[in-house]
Amino acid sequence: MTAFLTMLREFLTAFLGLMGDVITFVMDNPIILVVVMVALVGIVISVVKRFLPGGR
């Protein structure tokens, strides 16, 4: 069990480090930031439309 928790901690540490690098890259490049924000807004709109009555 200890080995599993150690492996899980190492995985999460590496994953969060990678996500930090990606977020830093996106924040440092305004054109990529605009593309990411447009994509996120599109996803949010499509999810909200599904929850509204009559949404597809």
DSSP file (Angstrom, degrees, kcal/mol; ACC not computed):
  #  RESIDUE AA STRUCTURE BP1 BP2  ACC     N-H-->O    O-->H-N    N-H-->O    O-->H-N    TCO  KAPPA ALPHA  PHI   PSI    X-CA   Y-CA   Z-CA
    1    1 A M     >        0   0    0      0, 0.0     4,-2.3     0, 0.0     5,-0.2   0.000 360.0 360.0 360.0 -38.4    0.0    0.0    0.0
    2    2 A T  H  >  +     0   0    0      1,-0.2     4,-2.2     2,-0.2     5,-0.2   0.897 360.0  51.9 -64.6 -39.5    2.9    2.3    0.8
    3    3 A A  H  > S+     0   0    0      1,-0.2     4,-2.4     2,-0.2    -1,-0.2   0.896 109.1  50.7 -64.1 -39.6    4.4    1.7   -2.6
    4    4 A F  H  > S+     0   0    0      2,-0.2     4,-2.6     1,-0.2    -2,-0.2   0.932 110.6  48.0 -63.9 -45.2    1.2    2.5   -4.3
    5    5 A L  H  X S+     0   0    0     -4,-2.3     4,-2.3     2,-0.2    -2,-0.2   0.869 111.7  50.8 -64.7 -36.2    0.8    5.8   -2.4
    6    6 A T  H  X S+     0   0    0     -4,-2.2     4,-2.3     2,-0.2    -1,-0.2   0.924 111.6  47.2 -65.3 -44.3    4.4    6.7   -3.2
    7    7 A M  H  X S+     0   0    0     -4,-2.4     4,-2.3     1,-0.2    -2,-0.2   0.899 112.2  50.4 -63.7 -41.0    3.8    6.0   -6.9
    8    8 A L  H  X S+     0   0    0     -4,-2.6     4,-2.6     2,-0.2    -2,-0.2   0.903 109.9  50.1 -64.5 -41.5    0.6    8.0   -6.9
    9    9 A R  H  X S+     0   0    0     -4,-2.3     4,-2.3     2,-0.2    -2,-0.2   0.909 111.0  48.8 -63.8 -42.1    2.3   11.0   -5.2
   10   10 A E  H  X S+     0   0    0     -4,-2.3     4,-2.3     2,-0.2    -2,-0.2   0.904 112.0  49.4 -64.4 -41.2    5.1   10.9   -7.8
   11   11 A F  H  X S+     0   0    0     -4,-2.3     4,-2.8     2,-0.2    -2,-0.2   0.939 112.3  46.7 -62.7 -47.5    2.5   10.8  -10.6
   12   12 A L  H  X S+     0   0    0     -4,-2.6     4,-2.7     1,-0.2     5,-0.2   0.881 111.4  52.1 -64.8 -37.7    0.5   13.7   -9.3
   13   13 A T  H  X S+     0   0    0     -4,-2.3     4,-1.9    -5,-0.2    -1,-0.2   0.928 113.1  44.1 -62.9 -45.0    3.6   15.7   -8.7
   14   14 A A  H  X S+     0   0    0     -4,-2.3     4,-2.3     2,-0.2    -2,-0.2   0.904 114.2  50.5 -66.1 -41.2    4.8   15.2  -12.3
   15   15 A F  H  X S+     0   0    0     -4,-2.8     4,-2.6     1,-0.2    -2,-0.2   0.925 111.4  46.8 -64.2 -45.4    1.3   15.8  -13.7
   16   16 A L  H  X S+     0   0    0     -4,-2.7     4,-2.1     1,-0.2    -1,-0.2   0.859 111.1  53.0 -67.2 -33.9    0.9   19.1  -11.8
   17   17 A G  H  X S+     0   0    0     -4,-1.9     4,-1.9    -5,-0.2    -1,-0.2   0.912 110.5  47.2 -64.3 -42.2    4.3   20.2  -12.8
   18   18 A L  H  X S+     0   0    0     -4,-2.3     4,-2.3     2,-0.2    -2,-0.2   0.914 111.3  50.5 -64.6 -43.6    3.5   19.5  -16.5
   19   19 A M  H  X S+     0   0    0     -4,-2.6     4,-2.7     1,-0.2    -1,-0.2   0.875 108.3  53.6 -63.3 -36.4    0.1   21.4  -16.1
   20   20 A G  H  X S+     0   0    0     -4,-2.1     4,-2.3     2,-0.2    -1,-0.2   0.901 108.6  49.2 -63.1 -41.0    2.0   24.3  -14.6
   21   21 A D  H  X S+     0   0    0     -4,-1.9     4,-2.3     2,-0.2    -2,-0.2   0.908 112.1  48.3 -63.9 -42.1    4.3   24.4  -17.6
   22   22 A V  H  X S+     0   0    0     -4,-2.3     4,-2.5     2,-0.2    -2,-0.2   0.928 112.4  48.0 -64.9 -45.1    1.4   24.3  -20.0
   23   23 A I  H  X S+     0   0    0     -4,-2.7     4,-2.5     1,-0.2    -2,-0.2   0.903 111.5  50.5 -63.9 -40.6   -0.5   27.1  -18.2
   24   24 A T  H  X S+     0   0    0     -4,-2.3     4,-1.7     2,-0.2    -1,-0.2   0.914 110.8  49.6 -62.3 -42.6    2.7   29.2  -18.1
   25   25 A F  H  X S+     0   0    0     -4,-2.3     4,-0.7     1,-0.2    -2,-0.2   0.920 112.8  46.4 -61.7 -44.8    3.2   28.7  -21.8
   26   26 A V  H >< S+     0   0    0     -4,-2.5     3,-0.7     1,-0.2     7,-0.4   0.904 112.5  49.7 -66.2 -41.3   -0.4   29.7  -22.6
   27   27 A M  H 3< S+     0   0    0     -4,-2.5    -1,-0.2     1,-0.2    -2,-0.2   0.796 108.8  53.2 -69.5 -27.4   -0.3   32.7  -20.3
   28   28 A D  H 3< S+     0   0    0     -4,-1.7    -1,-0.2    -5,-0.2    -2,-0.2   0.625 104.5  59.6 -81.7 -13.2    2.9   34.0  -21.9
   29   29 A N    <X  -     0   0    0     -3,-0.7     4,-2.1    -4,-0.7     3,-0.5  -0.899  67.0-165.8-120.5 101.5    1.5   33.8  -25.5
   30   30 A P  H  > S+     0   0    0      0, 0.0     4,-2.2     0, 0.0     5,-0.2   0.829  86.3  54.8 -59.3 -35.8   -1.5   36.0  -25.9
   31   31 A I  H  > S+     0   0    0      1,-0.2     4,-1.8     2,-0.2     5,-0.1   0.896 110.7  45.5 -67.5 -37.5   -2.7   34.5  -29.2
   32   32 A I  H  > S+     0   0    0     -3,-0.5     4,-2.5     2,-0.2    -1,-0.2   0.876 110.1  55.7 -70.0 -36.5   -2.8   31.0  -27.7
   33   33 A L  H  X S+     0   0    0     -4,-2.1     4,-2.5    -7,-0.4    -2,-0.2   0.901 106.6  50.4 -61.2 -41.3   -4.6   32.5  -24.7
   34   34 A V  H  X S+     0   0    0     -4,-2.2     4,-2.4     2,-0.2    -1,-0.2   0.922 111.0  48.6 -63.0 -44.3   -7.3   33.9  -26.9
   35   35 A V  H  X S+     0   0    0     -4,-1.8     4,-2.1     1,-0.2    -2,-0.2   0.919 112.7  47.8 -62.6 -43.9   -7.7   30.5  -28.7
   36   36 A V  H  X S+     0   0    0     -4,-2.5     4,-2.4     1,-0.2    -1,-0.2   0.910 112.1  49.6 -64.4 -42.4   -7.9   28.7  -25.4
   37   37 A M  H  X S+     0   0    0     -4,-2.5     4,-2.5     2,-0.2    -2,-0.2   0.901 110.2  50.3 -65.5 -40.6  -10.5   31.2  -23.9
   38   38 A V  H  X S+     0   0    0     -4,-2.4     4,-2.2     2,-0.2    -1,-0.2   0.911 111.5  49.2 -63.1 -41.8  -12.7   30.9  -27.1
   39   39 A A  H  X S+     0   0    0     -4,-2.1     4,-2.1     2,-0.2    -2,-0.2   0.916 111.5  48.7 -63.9 -43.3  -12.6   27.1  -26.8
   40   40 A L  H  X S+     0   0    0     -4,-2.4     4,-2.5     2,-0.2    -2,-0.2   0.901 110.6  50.5 -64.7 -40.6  -13.5   27.2  -23.1
   41   41 A V  H  X S+     0   0    0     -4,-2.5     4,-2.5     1,-0.2    -1,-0.2   0.907 109.9  51.2 -63.8 -40.7  -16.4   29.6  -23.7
   42   42 A G  H  X S+     0   0    0     -4,-2.2     4,-2.2     2,-0.2    -2,-0.2   0.896 110.5  48.4 -62.5 -40.3  -17.7   27.4  -26.5
   43   43 A I  H  X S+     0   0    0     -4,-2.1     4,-2.2     2,-0.2    -2,-0.2   0.928 111.8  49.1 -65.4 -45.1  -17.6   24.4  -24.2
   44   44 A V  H  X S+     0   0    0     -4,-2.5     4,-2.5     1,-0.2    -2,-0.2   0.914 111.3  49.9 -62.1 -42.9  -19.4   26.2  -21.4
   45   45 A I  H  X S+     0   0    0     -4,-2.5     4,-2.4     1,-0.2    -1,-0.2   0.916 110.9  48.8 -62.7 -43.3  -22.1   27.5  -23.8
   46   46 A S  H  X S+     0   0    0     -4,-2.2     4,-1.3     1,-0.2    -1,-0.2   0.877 112.3  48.5 -66.8 -35.7  -22.7   24.0  -25.2
   47   47 A V  H  X S+     0   0    0     -4,-2.2     4,-1.2     2,-0.2    -2,-0.2   0.917 112.2  48.3 -68.8 -42.4  -23.0   22.5  -21.7
   48   48 A V  H  X S+     0   0    0     -4,-2.5     4,-1.2     1,-0.2     3,-0.4   0.901 108.1  55.0 -64.5 -40.0  -25.4   25.2  -20.5
   49   49 A K  H  < S+     0   0    0     -4,-2.4    -1,-0.2     1,-0.2    -2,-0.2   0.840 104.1  55.2 -62.6 -32.3  -27.5   24.7  -23.6
   50   50 A R  H  < S+     0   0    0     -4,-1.3    -1,-0.2     1,-0.2    -2,-0.2   0.830 107.4  49.6 -69.7 -30.3  -27.9   21.0  -22.8
   51   51 A F  H  < S+     0   0    0     -4,-1.2    -1,-0.2    -3,-0.4    -2,-0.2   0.705  94.2  88.4 -82.1 -19.9  -29.2   21.7  -19.3
   52   52 A L  S >< S-     0   0    0     -4,-1.2     3,-2.0    -3,-0.1     2,-0.1  -0.497  95.4 -93.8 -76.4 148.0  -31.8   24.2  -20.5
   53   53 A P  T 3  S+     0   0    0      0, 0.0    -1,-0.1     0, 0.0     3,-0.1  -0.390 112.5  17.9 -61.2 134.2  -35.2   22.9  -21.5
   54   54 A G  T 3  S+     0   0    0      1,-0.3     2,-0.1    -4,-0.1    -3,-0.1   0.469  92.5 142.0  83.4   1.9  -35.4   22.1  -25.2
   55   55 A G    <         0   0    0     -3,-2.0    -1,-0.3    -5,-0.2    -5,-0.1  -0.433 360.0 360.0 -76.1 152.1  -31.6   22.2  -25.6
   56   56 A R              0   0    0     -2,-0.1    -6,-0.2    -3,-0.1    -1,-0.1   0.397 360.0 360.0-111.6 360.0  -29.9   19.7  -27.9
